[in-house]
Amino acid sequence: MKEQALPSIGDATQLLVCVKCRRGQEIPADDRRPGQALYDRITDMAVPEGVRVMPVDCLQNCDHGCTVALRGGDDRWTYVFANVDEAEHPEMILKGAARYSATSDGVIPWRERPEHFKRNCVARIPPMNQPLEAEND
């Protein structure tokens, strides 16, 4: 695994990659899982500045293929994306992470989102610092 410079937590976009994903397949315990292969491919590529790639043991979306999440501090929306393919999607994921990182609130304008992000968003989680008036809508 390649060492990455860690941005300060306030500025970091975290790309979380579920490394335990089996993509619905029976995988022998000693074989590399598709989620781990996805993480390995992403970390072998040039990661955009301001993005920190982090492995996670499980994102609890096992029935929907490999899963990744983007989060970026208390003032940004968090997104969870499913049906990710470890061979076809690493470059698209990194481009999406760069777009996410360039936003102040985590919301990538719809037309600028990778097509896969538009069609495979599992969850959109509000920022921790969401204004009070929006909490009761």
C-alpha positions as CSV (number, residue, x, y, z in Angstrom):
1,M,0.0,0.0,0.0
2,K,1.3,3.4,-0.9
3,E,1.8,6.1,1.7
4,Q,-0.4,9.1,1.3
5,A,0.2,12.6,2.7
6,L,-2.7,13.1,5.2
7,P,-4.5,16.4,4.8
8,S,-5.8,18.1,7.9
9,I,-9.1,16.6,8.9
10,G,-11.0,19.8,8.2
11,D,-9.8,19.9,4.6
12,A,-9.7,16.2,3.9
13,T,-12.1,14.5,1.5
14,Q,-12.3,10.9,2.7
15,L,-12.9,8.2,0.1
16,L,-14.0,5.2,2.1
17,V,-13.7,1.8,0.3
18,C,-15.3,-1.3,1.7
19,V,-12.5,-3.9,1.5
20,K,-14.6,-6.8,2.7
21,C,-17.0,-6.7,-0.2
22,R,-17.5,-10.0,-2.0
23,R,-19.9,-8.6,-4.6
24,G,-22.4,-11.4,-3.7
25,Q,-19.9,-14.1,-4.6
26,E,-18.6,-17.0,-2.5
27,I,-15.0,-16.2,-2.0
28,P,-12.6,-18.6,-0.1
29,A,-11.3,-17.0,3.1
30,D,-7.8,-16.8,1.7
31,D,-8.7,-15.2,-1.6
32,R,-8.6,-11.4,-2.3
33,R,-12.1,-10.0,-2.3
34,P,-13.4,-7.6,-5.0
35,G,-13.5,-4.8,-2.4
36,Q,-9.9,-5.3,-1.5
37,A,-9.0,-5.4,-5.3
38,L,-10.9,-2.1,-5.7
39,Y,-9.0,-0.5,-2.9
40,D,-5.7,-1.8,-4.3
41,R,-6.4,-0.4,-7.8
42,I,-7.5,3.0,-6.4
43,T,-4.4,3.3,-4.2
44,D,-2.2,2.3,-7.2
45,M,-3.5,5.3,-9.1
46,A,-2.7,9.0,-8.7
47,V,-5.1,10.1,-6.0
48,P,-6.3,13.7,-6.4
49,E,-4.9,16.3,-4.1
50,G,-7.0,16.7,-0.9
51,V,-8.4,13.2,-1.1
52,R,-7.5,10.5,1.4
53,V,-8.4,6.9,0.5
54,M,-9.3,4.8,3.5
55,P,-10.1,1.1,3.8
56,V,-13.1,0.2,5.9
57,D,-14.1,-3.3,6.9
58,C,-17.8,-3.1,6.0
59,L,-20.3,-0.5,4.7
60,Q,-23.2,-2.9,5.3
61,N,-24.4,-2.8,1.6
62,C,-23.4,-6.4,0.8
63,D,-26.3,-7.1,-1.6
64,H,-25.4,-4.2,-3.9
65,G,-21.8,-4.9,-5.0
66,C,-18.7,-3.0,-4.0
67,T,-19.5,0.1,-2.1
68,V,-17.6,3.4,-1.5
69,A,-18.5,6.6,0.4
70,L,-17.4,10.2,0.2
71,R,-17.3,12.4,3.2
72,G,-15.6,15.6,4.1
73,G,-16.1,17.1,7.5
74,D,-18.9,18.5,9.5
75,D,-20.1,21.0,6.8
76,R,-20.4,18.6,3.9
77,W,-23.0,16.0,2.8
78,T,-21.8,12.4,2.8
79,Y,-22.6,10.1,-0.1
80,V,-22.6,6.3,-0.4
81,F,-22.4,4.7,-3.8
82,A,-22.9,1.0,-4.7
83,N,-22.5,-1.4,-7.6
84,V,-18.9,-0.4,-8.1
85,D,-16.8,-2.6,-10.2
86,E,-13.2,-3.1,-9.1
87,A,-11.9,-3.3,-12.7
88,E,-14.0,-0.7,-14.5
89,H,-14.6,2.1,-12.0
90,P,-11.5,3.2,-10.1
91,E,-10.7,6.1,-12.4
92,M,-14.3,7.3,-12.3
93,I,-14.4,7.1,-8.5
94,L,-11.2,9.2,-8.3
95,K,-12.7,11.8,-10.7
96,G,-15.9,11.9,-8.6
97,A,-13.8,12.2,-5.4
98,A,-11.9,15.2,-7.0
99,R,-15.2,16.9,-7.9
100,Y,-16.6,16.3,-4.4
101,S,-13.4,17.6,-2.9
102,A,-13.7,20.8,-4.9
103,T,-17.1,21.6,-3.4
104,S,-17.7,23.5,-0.2
105,D,-20.8,21.5,0.8
106,G,-20.2,18.1,-0.8
107,V,-22.9,18.5,-3.4
108,I,-21.6,17.9,-6.9
109,P,-23.9,19.6,-9.4
110,W,-26.0,16.9,-11.0
111,R,-24.6,17.5,-14.5
112,E,-21.0,17.2,-13.3
113,R,-21.5,13.9,-11.5
114,P,-20.2,10.7,-13.0
115,E,-23.1,8.8,-14.5
116,H,-22.5,5.9,-12.2
117,F,-22.9,8.3,-9.2
118,K,-26.2,9.5,-10.5
119,R,-27.6,6.0,-10.8
120,N,-26.1,4.2,-7.8
121,C,-26.4,6.5,-4.9
122,V,-27.5,4.5,-1.9
123,A,-27.6,7.3,0.7
124,R,-27.1,11.0,1.0
125,I,-26.4,12.0,4.7
126,P,-26.8,15.6,5.8
127,P,-23.8,17.5,7.3
128,M,-23.4,17.5,11.0
129,N,-23.6,21.3,11.0
130,Q,-26.8,21.5,9.0
131,P,-28.8,24.7,9.9
132,L,-31.5,24.1,12.5
133,E,-34.3,25.3,10.3
134,A,-33.5,22.5,7.8
135,E,-33.7,19.8,10.5
136,N,-37.5,19.9,10.8
137,D,-38.3,20.0,7.1
